[in-house]
């Protein structure tokens, strides 16, 4: 398992985002050399955990629970075959493009060591939005991406440091529950009755999703 590329985005003005200034950092490109990774701070004030990467809409992106976004090269290859066109690393706005790692099959709370310094922890899957759809340029993309159920993973930074393309990735901790990124994604989108099951992931779960799962559980318990 290895890191194929580290991808960074610069602010870009587009007509398809609801970010107040019309800017997005979703168009990420691979970079050479080492890149610093560190916890950015709480959502709303903290941006990307990857140095040199831009998060333009702090309402929905960035923060400690979404410090880094990873997508498997294998998933991009699958979409290439389906769409009939190339998808270079970074095409989905991911910071990390991996090889040999089942990103969407990772468990919430799973920890990856990348290179010799950095340890990241899986928190949730990526929910598609209009900006993502327009960036990819495919009609019905949000629906298609959701149906595929391979959203890639958001990660928090447990141990900061530097990473670079070619670094080895090692799974150093795998929780004993069965709550995967793919299951969490389904629970948060098309199968909301699964939300209570996500609580088995404990504090590793993205804080907003944990709150939604607890609220859903409370409401449905009150009805019964």
C-alpha positions as CSV (number, residue, x, y, z in Angstrom):
1,X,0.0,0.0,0.0
2,X,1.4,3.4,-0.9
3,X,0.6,7.0,-1.5
4,X,0.5,7.7,-5.2
5,X,0.2,11.5,-5.0
6,X,-0.4,14.4,-2.7
7,X,-2.8,16.9,-4.3
8,X,-3.2,20.6,-3.5
9,X,-5.9,23.1,-4.6
10,X,-5.6,26.8,-5.2
11,X,-8.5,29.2,-5.0
12,X,-10.4,29.3,-8.3
13,X,-13.3,31.5,-9.2
14,X,-16.3,29.5,-10.7
15,X,-20.0,30.1,-11.3
16,X,-21.2,26.9,-9.7
17,X,-20.4,27.3,-6.0
18,X,-22.5,28.9,-3.3
19,X,-19.4,30.1,-1.5
20,X,-19.9,33.8,-0.9
21,X,-17.0,34.9,-3.0
22,X,-17.5,32.3,-5.7
23,X,-14.3,30.5,-5.0
24,X,-13.5,26.8,-4.7
25,X,-10.3,24.8,-4.0
26,X,-11.6,21.5,-5.4
27,X,-9.4,21.5,-8.5
28,X,-6.4,19.8,-6.9
29,X,-3.2,18.9,-8.6
30,X,-0.3,16.5,-7.7
31,X,2.8,18.1,-6.3
32,X,6.4,17.0,-5.9
33,X,8.4,17.1,-2.7
34,X,7.4,16.8,1.0
35,X,4.2,18.3,2.2
36,X,3.4,19.1,5.9
37,X,0.3,17.7,7.4
38,X,-1.1,18.9,10.7
39,X,-4.5,19.3,12.5
40,X,-6.0,22.6,11.2
41,X,-8.4,23.4,14.1
42,X,-12.1,23.2,14.5
43,X,-14.5,23.3,11.6
44,X,-15.5,26.8,10.7
45,X,-12.1,28.3,11.5
46,X,-9.7,25.5,10.6
47,X,-9.1,24.9,6.9
48,X,-7.1,22.1,5.3
49,X,-4.7,19.9,7.3
50,X,-2.4,19.8,4.2
51,X,0.0,22.7,3.9
52,X,-0.5,24.6,0.7
53,X,-4.0,23.3,0.1
54,X,-6.9,25.8,0.0
55,X,-10.4,25.4,1.6
56,X,-12.6,28.2,0.4
57,X,-15.9,27.3,2.1
58,X,-15.3,26.8,5.8
59,X,-19.0,26.2,6.4
60,X,-18.9,22.8,4.8
61,X,-15.2,21.8,4.4
62,X,-12.0,21.7,6.5
63,X,-11.6,21.4,10.2
64,X,-10.1,18.6,12.3
65,X,-12.6,15.9,11.4
66,X,-12.1,16.7,7.7
67,X,-8.5,17.6,7.7
68,X,-7.5,15.3,4.8
69,X,-9.5,13.6,2.1
70,X,-8.3,10.4,0.5
71,X,-9.5,8.5,-2.6
72,X,-8.3,5.1,-3.9
73,X,-6.7,5.1,-7.3
74,X,-8.6,1.9,-7.9
75,X,-11.9,3.8,-7.5
76,X,-10.8,6.5,-9.9
77,X,-9.9,3.7,-12.4
78,X,-13.3,2.2,-12.0
79,X,-14.9,5.6,-12.7
80,X,-12.6,6.0,-15.7
81,X,-14.0,2.8,-17.2
82,X,-17.6,3.9,-16.5
83,X,-17.2,7.5,-17.8
84,X,-14.9,6.6,-20.7
85,X,-12.4,9.4,-20.0
86,X,-9.2,9.8,-17.9
87,X,-9.4,11.0,-14.3
88,X,-6.0,12.1,-13.1
89,X,-5.1,11.9,-9.4
90,X,-6.8,14.8,-7.6
91,X,-9.8,14.7,-10.0
92,X,-12.2,14.2,-7.1
93,X,-10.7,17.0,-5.0
94,X,-8.8,14.5,-2.9
95,X,-5.6,15.4,-1.0
96,X,-4.3,11.9,-1.1
97,X,-4.6,9.4,-3.9
98,X,-3.7,5.9,-2.6
99,X,-2.8,2.6,-4.2
100,X,-3.6,-0.9,-2.7
101,X,-5.8,0.4,0.1
102,X,-9.5,-0.1,0.4
103,X,-10.3,3.4,1.4
104,X,-14.1,3.1,1.4
105,X,-13.8,-0.2,3.2
106,X,-11.8,1.3,6.0
107,X,-13.4,1.3,9.4
108,X,-14.2,4.5,11.2
109,X,-11.3,5.0,13.7
110,X,-8.9,3.0,11.5
111,X,-5.4,4.6,11.6
112,X,-2.9,4.8,8.8
113,X,0.8,5.6,9.1
114,X,2.0,7.4,6.0
115,X,5.8,7.5,5.6
116,X,7.8,7.7,8.9
117,X,5.9,10.5,10.7
118,X,2.2,11.0,9.9
119,X,-0.6,9.1,11.4
120,X,-4.2,9.8,10.2
121,X,-7.5,8.5,11.5
122,X,-10.6,7.7,9.4
123,X,-13.7,9.7,10.5
124,X,-16.3,9.5,7.7
125,X,-17.0,9.4,4.0
126,X,-17.4,12.4,1.7
127,X,-20.9,13.6,0.9
128,X,-21.2,14.8,-2.7
129,X,-22.4,18.3,-3.5
130,X,-23.2,20.6,-6.4
131,X,-19.7,22.0,-6.6
132,X,-18.3,18.4,-6.9
133,X,-20.9,17.6,-9.6
134,X,-20.0,20.7,-11.7
135,X,-16.3,20.2,-11.2
136,X,-16.5,16.6,-12.6
137,X,-18.9,17.8,-15.3
138,X,-21.3,14.8,-15.3
139,X,-25.0,15.1,-15.3
140,X,-26.6,13.4,-12.3
141,X,-23.2,13.0,-10.7
142,X,-24.4,13.4,-7.1
143,X,-26.9,10.6,-7.6
144,X,-24.5,8.4,-9.4
145,X,-21.7,8.9,-6.9
146,X,-24.1,8.2,-4.1
147,X,-25.4,5.0,-5.7
148,X,-21.8,3.8,-6.2
149,X,-21.2,4.0,-2.5
150,X,-17.4,4.4,-2.6
151,X,-17.0,8.0,-1.3
152,X,-13.4,8.0,-0.2
153,X,-12.5,8.9,3.4
154,X,-12.1,12.0,5.5
155,X,-9.3,11.8,8.1
156,X,-8.1,13.6,11.2
157,X,-4.5,14.1,12.0
158,X,-3.3,12.1,15.0
159,X,0.5,12.6,14.5
160,X,1.6,15.5,12.2
161,X,4.6,15.5,10.0
162,X,5.6,15.4,6.3
163,X,4.5,13.1,3.5
164,X,5.3,12.8,-0.1
165,X,4.3,10.7,-3.2
166,X,5.7,7.2,-2.9
167,X,5.4,6.9,0.8
168,X,4.3,3.6,2.2
169,X,1.0,3.4,3.9
170,X,0.5,1.0,6.9
171,X,-2.7,0.3,8.8
172,X,-1.5,0.5,12.4
173,X,-4.9,0.3,14.1
174,X,-8.1,-1.4,13.0
175,X,-11.1,-1.1,15.4
176,X,-13.0,-4.2,16.4
177,X,-16.4,-2.8,15.3
178,X,-17.7,-3.2,11.7
179,X,-18.6,0.4,10.9
180,X,-16.9,1.1,7.6
181,X,-16.8,4.3,5.6
182,X,-19.1,2.8,3.1
183,X,-21.7,1.8,5.7
184,X,-21.5,5.3,7.3
185,X,-22.0,6.9,3.9
186,X,-25.1,4.8,3.3
187,X,-26.5,5.7,6.7
188,X,-25.9,9.4,6.1
189,X,-27.5,9.4,2.6
190,X,-29.9,6.6,1.4
191,X,-30.4,4.3,4.4
192,X,-30.8,6.6,7.4
193,X,-32.3,3.8,9.5
194,X,-28.7,2.7,9.9
195,X,-27.7,5.8,11.7
196,X,-27.9,4.3,15.2
197,X,-25.5,1.6,14.3
198,X,-22.8,4.2,13.6
199,X,-22.5,5.0,17.3
200,X,-20.5,1.8,17.7
201,X,-17.6,3.7,16.2
202,X,-17.4,5.9,19.3
203,X,-15.5,9.1,19.5
204,X,-13.6,8.3,16.2
205,X,-16.8,9.1,14.2
206,X,-17.0,12.6,12.7
207,X,-18.6,14.8,15.3
208,X,-21.4,16.1,13.1
209,X,-22.4,12.6,12.1
210,X,-22.3,11.4,15.7
211,X,-24.6,14.2,16.6
212,X,-27.0,13.2,13.7
213,X,-26.9,9.6,14.8
214,X,-27.7,10.4,18.4
215,X,-30.5,12.7,17.4
216,X,-32.0,10.1,15.0
217,X,-31.8,7.5,17.8
218,X,-33.4,9.8,20.3
219,X,-36.3,10.8,18.1
220,X,-37.1,7.2,17.1
221,X,-36.8,6.0,20.6
222,X,-39.4,8.6,21.7
223,X,-41.9,7.3,19.0
224,X,-41.7,3.7,20.3
